[in-house]
Amino acid sequence: MVGALADKGWTLFPVDPALARWAATARAAALDRIANDTAHRDAWLDCEGTWFVGVDTLPNDASGAVPGGPPLAGAAFDAVTDSYGTLPLHAGQVSITYPGYPRPRKGESAAALRYRRNRDAAHVDGLHAQGPDRRRHLLERHAYILGLPLSRADAGASPLVVWEGSHHILRRAFAEALAGTAPADWHKVDLTEPYQSARREVFESCARVPLPASPGMATLVHRLALHGVAPWDEGAEAEEVGRMIAYFRPEFGDVRADDWLTAP
């Protein structure tokens, strides 16, 4: 399955009983926090109420376990551990979309909203837009992106989408831009132009693949793959809690190493 990740940039794992048990406790913990932490809810509900961004929402420990629940387990987690080692997990993001997504995000320009609607806000994680000119720099060196559905939703209810094979194009662009710079200094390099140029190439040459999934399944996306969230299709339905997915993006631990570019 991880061989497919290296080739296509994504892998979808079928329902796993161990992961289904984890998802049930993670869902309850996430909903409890959202319901009872007003400041947290107010901070992350955006797009005029159609997207709960949910960064650091899941109250899990480094093993992925929420209070009273089991550690993260299952074939998908075993696969990333085998490939990337046992990286400590951060507090998971709980991304929830609702019918009508996307509406404008706070402070979002008209052009940015068009990109969100027409291109699924496609991006590479870890590249942060900084300053008034929104220049892109590498500030987070994720090893992988693991998406774990926590609710049931129709295929058209704002699924995760990925551009198949895009990680090959982006890896090449970033390698050229970072050549000659020590890995510890990669965060200083302005990647805006190579990133935008590679992104245009991806849109022209790579297939856009929606990845709807249900609790107990797992979606693994390559850290360099262009990906985003599709608009909510008219008539699509989900549970009352919305389309809810927990995401883990653990980081490589040594900024002096070139893992972000060279690892599988």
Residue, then its C-alpha position, 0 to 999 in steps of 0.5 A: m500500500v505504501g508503494a502506491l503512495a510513492d507512485k501515485g501520491w495517495t493510498l486508501f486503506p479499507v475499513d480496519p477494526a482497530l482503526a474503527r475502534w480508535a475513530a469512535t473514541a476520537r470522534a466522541a472526544a472531538l465533539d466533546r471538546i468542540a461542544n464545551d470549549t467555546a473559545h476553541r470553537d469560536a477560533w476555528l469556525d470559519c467560511e461563514g459557518t461552513w468549515f470548522v478548521g479544527v487545528d489541534t482540536l483532538p486531545n490526543d497524546a503522542s501515541g494518538a490515544v485520546p483520554g480513555g481510548p486506545p492508541l492509534a492502530g491499524a494497517a495504515f498506522d503500521a505502514v507509516t511507522d514501518s516507512y517513517g519510524t515512530l514519530p510522535l503525533h501532535a494534537g490532531q486537526v479535526s476538519i469539519t465541513y458543512p453543506g454550503y462549503p465553501r463560503p468566504r473565509k475571514g479576510e479572504s480575497a475574491a481571488a482566493l475564494r475563486y481558487r478555493r471553489n475552482r481549485d479546492a484550495a489546492h496546496v502543499d502542507g508546510l509551506h507558509a505564506q508570510g508577510p504582506d506579499r504572502r511569500r512561501h517558506l518551508l516552516e513544517r517538514h511533515a513526513y506524511i498526511l494521514g486522514l482518518p474519517l470520523s463521520r459518514a458522508d456522501a461522496g460529494a460532501s466535500p471530500l479530500v482531493v489529491w492530484e495524482g503524481s503531483h508529488h513527483i513534479l513538486r519534489r523536482a521543483f523544490a529540489e532545484a530551488l533548494a539545491g546548494t542550501a543546507p537543510a537547516d537553512w531551507h526555511k530561509v529560501d523563498l519557494t513562491e515562484p517554483y511552487q506556483s510554477a509546479r502547481r500550474e504544471v500539476f493542474e495541466s498534467c495530473a488527474r484530480v482524484p476525490l478520496p471519500a472515505s468512511p470511519g474505519m478507513a484511512t487516507l494516506v497522502h504524500r507530504l509533497a502531493l498537491h491536495g485540497v478539499a472539494p466544494w460540497d455538492e448540491g444534494a450531498e448529505a452527511e451526518e448531523v455533525g458534518r463531514m468530519i476527518a482527523y488529520f495527523r501530519p507528524e514532522f521529521g525530527d532533524v532539520r539538518a537532514d534532507d528527509w523532507l525531500t529524499a524520503p519515500 
